[in-house]
Amino acid sequence: MSEPLVLGIETSCDETGIGIVRGRTLLSNTIASSMDEHARYGGVVPEVAARAHLEALQPAIDAALAEAGVGLDDLDAVAVTSGPGLAGALMVGVGAAKGLAVSIDKPLYAVNHLVGHIAADILTADSAPLEYPTIALLVSGGHTSLLHVRDLTTDVELLGETMDDAAGEAFDKVARLLSLPYPGGPEIDRAAADGDPEAIRFPRGLSRASDLAKHRYDFSFSGLKTAVARWVERCEAEGVEVPLADVAASFREAVVNVLVTKALAACADLGVPRLLLGGGVIANRRLREVALERAEAAGVTVRIPPLSLCTDNGAMIAALASELISSGRRPSTLAFGADSTLPVTEIQIAEAVSV
């Protein structure tokens, strides 16, 4: 099938994403976020997220179809995130996708959320096609992963991931320590604008020689978060005003330094002169700035999808399914469910067996 028309459903966390693509052309990207509902709790509450998905799905599907100028009967396939993510949130999307695919008698593709972030790059119309192999650094509220992508539809290897807090979680928790609103990433970015990134030498997790032997590509931000907490407590105990801008800038620099250093190490070790950045935390200005600067010095080309496609969205899920269809992959059966810990090596779930 050439240029398949695919509707993608993404409900892995707190954003209800519906996207429609035709081949590698983006037709619509509708996102309904429940972030404001979680703000009062200082983080995502799984039950609240699942309920919000239930309420937002039908309006989001209607809006996406209207924007794309197509009807359900025009679709060639439906795609959905099977995992990883929040179990309850995933279940809402999986159930909706199965019901939709059966009701309109269209094939269904169950795909991996993390690989979807890589697929978002193919929807960038004004850039050259993604080359393989490439190293992908995915940084979001729930995931911090370093991947070796040899082929989008058949061969994605996990090099390393976070062992505790994801980078986005660390931003949220440190923002709370600094009495900044949720979500923490944009708030810390703003607070850090006038700060000195070298004012405080916060730890770089899993970066010592002894750590690199076993965790060269893994991440840890829990110790960094604790170091910020201790710094704030010490200021308060001494009756000294917390230097907000310097703390925010120094914390951000520690996170960025670890992310970029490990990503470029993977490029060098594996001889891959290409780096793809994805995930919502890529919106962080300093991260993009440092990545581009250091990659250029290392002779590595950096690709960053449009920021609207870096956060969780249905378009990336549709794009991945479109690539699977174009490569001849069969649709998924209905014998799959939500898998909150789905490994990145499982790009498509429950592919039908040929007879």
N, C-alpha and C positions, 0 to 999 in steps of 0.2 A: 504494500500500500504506500503510495507516495503522498507526501504532505497530509498526514492524518490530522483530523480535527479532534482534539482531546480536551476534556474538561478535567481539571485536577482539584482534589479536595485535600486540604491540609489542616489538621486540628491537633497537632502534637503538643501544643502548650496553651498560650493564652490568646492566640490570634486565629480567627476563623478565616482561612484563605481559600478563595475560589479563583482559579485561573483558567483561561482558555487559550490554547495555542493551535496554530495550523503549521505543522512541521516545526520549524525553528522561528516562526513569526509569532510574536506576542499579540493577542487580540484583546485580552482583558486581564486585569489583575485586581480583583476586589478583596479587600482585607477589612474585617470587622474585629477590632481589638477590644478585649475586656480589661485592658490595663488599668483603667480608672477604677474598676471594681476591686482590683487587687491592691491598689495604692494604700488603702486604709490599713492593710495588713502588713505592708512593707515587703511584699513578695507574692508570688503566684500561689494561690490556694487551689489545689487540684479539683475539689468539688465545685468551687465557683467557676473555674474554667470550663468544666464539662457542661454545667448548666448554661453558661453563656453560649457555648457552641450550639447547643440545642435550639436556643432562641435565634441565633444569627444565621444558621445554615441556609434556610429557605430564602430569606431576603437576599443573602449574599449570592446565591445561585441565580436568582432572578436578575439581580443587578449585573452580574457577569455576563449572562446571556444577552441582556439588553445592550451592554456596551460593545460586545463582540458582534452584535447584529445577527445572531444565529438562534435556532431553536434546539430543543433537546433531540428532536428527530434528525437534525443535521449532524450530530456528533458521530464520530467513528469509534470512540472509546471513552471510558471513564477511568480515571486514575485516583489513587488514594494513598496517603501515608499510612503504612502499617506499623511503623516504629522507626527508631526509638522515640520515646517521649513519655508524657504522663499517661498512664494506662486508661484512666477514665476518659480523658480528653480524646485519646486515640480511638476508643470504642465508639464514640459518637460519630466520628468521621467514617470509620470502617462500616458501621451499620448503615449510615446514610448512603455511602457509595454502593454497597451491595444492593440496597433497595432501589436506588436509582438505575443501576446497570440492568437489574432484572426487569424493572418496569418498562424500560425502553428497549430492552433486548439488545444491549450493546456489550462488547467485551470489557472486562474489568482488569486493570493492572494494579497490583498492590506493590508499592515500592518503598525504598529506604529513604527516610527523611534526610540523612546526612549526604547521601549521594545526590539527592535532589538539589542541595545547595551548590554542588558542582555544576549540575545541569543548568542552573540559572544563567551561567555564563554563555551558553549557546544562544540565548535569546538577545544577546547584544548585537544588534543588526549592523552597527558601523565598525565592527572589529573583525579581525581575521579569525578563522575557525580555531577552536581550542586544539593545541598540539599535545601529543602523548609521547612519552610519559610526562606527567607534571606532578609537582608536589602541591597539595592543597592544605591550607590552614583554615579550619573552620572554628570560629569563635563566637559563642552566643551565650545566652543566659543559662542554658542547660548543658551545653557541650563545648569542650575545647579539645579538638582532635587534629592530628597531623596525619595526612593520608598520602599514599603513593598511588597515583591514578595512572594505570597503564592503558586502560580503556574504560570509558564511562559505563558501558553496558555489561562488561564481562569481567573486569579485573581491577578491583580497588582493594588496596591493602592498608590496614591500620598500622601506622608506625608508632604512634603514641597518643595518649589521651590524658585528661586530668585524673589525678588520683584522689581528689577531694572536691573542693569547690571549682566550678567552671569559672572562667574569667568574668563572665557577666554576673554570676552570683557574688563574686568577690567585690565587684563594683557596687552592687546593691548593699552588701553588708557594711562596707566601709562608708558608704554614703550615710547609712543609718547611724554609724558611730560618730559621724561629723554633723549629725542633725540635718542632713539634706534629704529632700523628698525622694520618693520612688518614682520611676526607675533611676538607679544611681548613676549609670553610665553618662548620660547627658549632663547631669548635675555636677558630677566630678569634673567633666570636661570643661564646664563653664567656670567652676571654682578654680581650676588649675591654670586658667588663662593668664593670670597675673602672678603665678607662683614660680618658684625656682625648683626645677626638677632635680637639682643636685643638693638641695638644702638638707635633706635627710637621706641617709643611705639605708633604705629598707632592704631586707633580704630578697635574693633572687632564688626562688624555690627550685630544688633539684638541679642546681647549676655548679655545685662543687665537683671536683674530679671524682671523688668517691661515689657521688650520686650518678654521674654521667656513665659510669661503667655499666649500670643496670637500667638506668632510666634516661638514656640520652635524649629520647624524643617525648618523654612524659612531662606532665605539668603538675604543679602543686601550688595553690594560692592560699591555703589555709594558714600557713605560717606567716605569710605576708599580712594577712588580715589581722592575725593576733599581734603582730609587731606594731601595726597602726593603733590597735586598741591600747596596747601598753604605752605608746607615746602619748596618746590623748589622756590616759589616766594619770600619767606622770605630770603633764601640764596642769591638770585640774588639781592634783594633790599639792602642787607647788603654788597654786593660785595664779598661774600664768595663763594668759589668753592663748588658746590653740591657734597657731598660725595656719588658718584654713587653706589659704592658697598654696602655701609651701607643702603642707601635708598632702593635699590632693595632687599636686604636680609630682611630688616624689613617689607617691603610691602609683600613679599612672605610669610613670617612667619605669618603675620596677616591673609592672605587668608587661608593658610594651617591650622592654628589653628582653625578657624571657621568651615571649612569643616569637619575636623576630629572630633572635639568636638561634633558637631551636629549629625554626623553619628553614633558615639559611644553612644550618648545619646539615639538615636532611638533603637539601639541594646539592651541597658540596660532596657529602658522603656517597650519594647515589648517582652523582654526575648528571643531575637534571637541572638545566638552566632556566627553569620555568616555575613560577610560584603563583598559585591562585588563592586569593583571599575571599572568604565568604562568612556569612553569619552576621547577626545584628550588631555585634561589637565592632565590626569593621567600620561602622559609622564614626567611631572615635577618630577625631582628626589627627591626633598625635600618632596613633598606630599606623595610619596610612602614610603619614609623612615620614616616619622612621623606616617603615618597610620599603618605601620607594627609594629613599636615600641610600640605605645600606645595600639593597638589592642591586642598584645601579653600580655601586662600587665593587660588588661581587660578580658582576656580569650576569645577573639573573633578571629575566623579564618578569614583571608583575602584572597580573590581570585582576581587576576588581569589577565585578558586575555592578550595574547601577544600584545605588543604595536601596531603592524601592524593591529590588530583587534579592537583597542580602538578608533582610529579615524574613521570618517564616512566611511563605506565601504558596498559594495553589498553583501559580504559573510554573514554578520550578518542578513541581510534581508532574504536571502535565507535560512539561518539556522532557523529563526523563522517560516518561511513558512513550512519548512520541519517538524518542531515539530507540527504545526497545522495539516498538512496532516496526520502524524502518529497518532495523537490523534482523527482522524475521522472528523475533521472540513471540511465543504463543502467550495468550492472555492467562491471567491467574484463574484458578478455580475459586469456588466460594469457600474452600476449606482452609481459610486463614483467619486469624484474629488479630487483635491489637497485641503487639509485642514491645513492651517498654524498654527492653534491653536488646533489641535486634542488632546483631553485629553488622558492621559496615560492609563486610564481605558479601552479605546477602542483599544484592541489589534489587532483585525482584523476588516476591514471595509467591509460593504455590503455583508455579508455572504449570500449565496443563501439559500432560504427556501426550505426544503424538500417537495416533493409532494407524 
